[in-house]
Amino acid sequence: MDSETNEKQAQPSPTHETSGPMEQDAIYQGNRLVARVLDAEVDLDAKEIRISEVFNSDELMIPDECEFQRYRILIQRIAYATKVDKAERHKGRILRGVIADILGYREQ
């Protein structure tokens, strides 16, 4: 990717309602984009998704069910959480080493 593409992907996007297709790097709750994801690995055998980093996640209600890509998920473990300085490119709460259970598939 070129640096301009990286810049666009790194910009925080506001929480918003969506009725169109879901973005592949986003977590939703109640049709609202509530967080962004870096490096997600889906393990269907273990029925879990391992995510290296969740950012811009201030609006994410961790104990509540979420939607990611085509899955309904529930976050079970977080290795590390921090609140980043507003000067950083990723704003808001950052979660690292996230493991979420796959509950099923989201309704289309």
C-alpha positions in Angstrom: 0.0 0.0 0.0 1.2 3.5 -0.6 1.4 6.1 2.2 -1.7 7.9 1.0 -3.7 4.7 1.4 -2.3 4.1 4.8 -3.2 7.7 5.8 -6.8 7.2 4.8 -7.1 3.9 6.6 -5.5 5.3 9.8 -7.9 8.2 10.0 -10.6 7.7 12.7 -14.1 7.6 11.4 -17.0 8.7 13.5 -19.4 6.3 14.9 -22.3 6.2 12.4 -25.4 4.3 11.5 -25.2 2.1 8.5 -27.8 0.4 6.3 -25.4 -0.5 3.5 -22.7 -3.2 3.3 -20.5 -3.7 6.4 -16.9 -2.6 6.2 -14.5 -5.6 6.5 -12.3 -3.9 9.1 -15.1 -2.7 11.4 -17.0 -3.9 14.4 -20.7 -3.0 14.6 -23.2 -2.9 17.4 -26.9 -2.1 16.6 -26.0 -1.2 13.0 -23.5 1.4 14.3 -19.8 1.3 13.5 -18.1 1.2 16.9 -14.5 0.1 16.3 -11.9 -0.7 13.7 -9.8 -3.9 13.5 -6.2 -4.7 12.4 -5.1 -8.2 11.6 -8.0 -10.4 12.4 -7.7 -14.2 12.0 -10.9 -16.3 11.9 -10.6 -19.8 13.4 -13.8 -21.7 12.5 -12.6 -24.9 14.2 -12.1 -23.1 17.5 -15.2 -20.9 16.8 -13.2 -17.7 17.6 -11.6 -14.7 16.0 -8.2 -13.5 17.1 -7.6 -9.8 16.6 -4.2 -8.2 17.1 -5.6 -4.7 17.6 -9.0 -3.0 17.9 -8.9 0.8 17.8 -11.2 3.8 17.8 -13.2 1.7 20.2 -14.6 4.2 22.7 -18.2 3.4 21.6 -17.7 -0.4 21.7 -19.6 -2.0 24.6 -17.3 -4.9 25.3 -19.8 -7.2 27.2 -22.4 -6.9 24.4 -22.7 -8.9 21.2 -21.1 -7.4 18.1 -21.0 -8.0 14.4 -17.7 -8.4 12.5 -17.7 -9.2 8.8 -20.3 -11.9 8.5 -20.1 -13.1 12.1 -21.9 -12.4 15.3 -19.2 -12.3 18.0 -18.7 -11.7 21.7 -15.4 -10.5 23.0 -14.0 -12.8 25.7 -10.4 -11.8 26.3 -8.3 -8.7 25.9 -4.5 -9.0 26.6 -3.9 -5.2 26.8 -6.0 -2.0 26.8 -4.9 1.6 26.7 -6.2 5.1 25.9 -4.0 6.8 23.4 -2.8 10.3 23.3 -4.9 12.4 20.9 -1.8 13.2 18.9 -1.6 9.6 17.8 -3.0 8.5 14.4 -5.3 5.9 16.2 -7.5 7.9 18.6 -9.5 6.6 21.5 -9.3 3.2 23.3 -7.0 0.6 21.8 -7.4 -3.1 22.7 -4.7 -5.6 21.8 -4.6 -9.4 21.8 -8.4 -9.7 21.5 -10.2 -13.0 21.3 -13.9 -13.2 20.5 -16.2 -16.2 20.3 -18.1 -16.7 17.1 -21.8 -16.9 18.1 -23.1 -17.4 14.6 -23.7 -15.6 11.4 -25.2 -12.1 11.1 -28.5 -11.7 9.5 -28.3 -10.3 5.9 
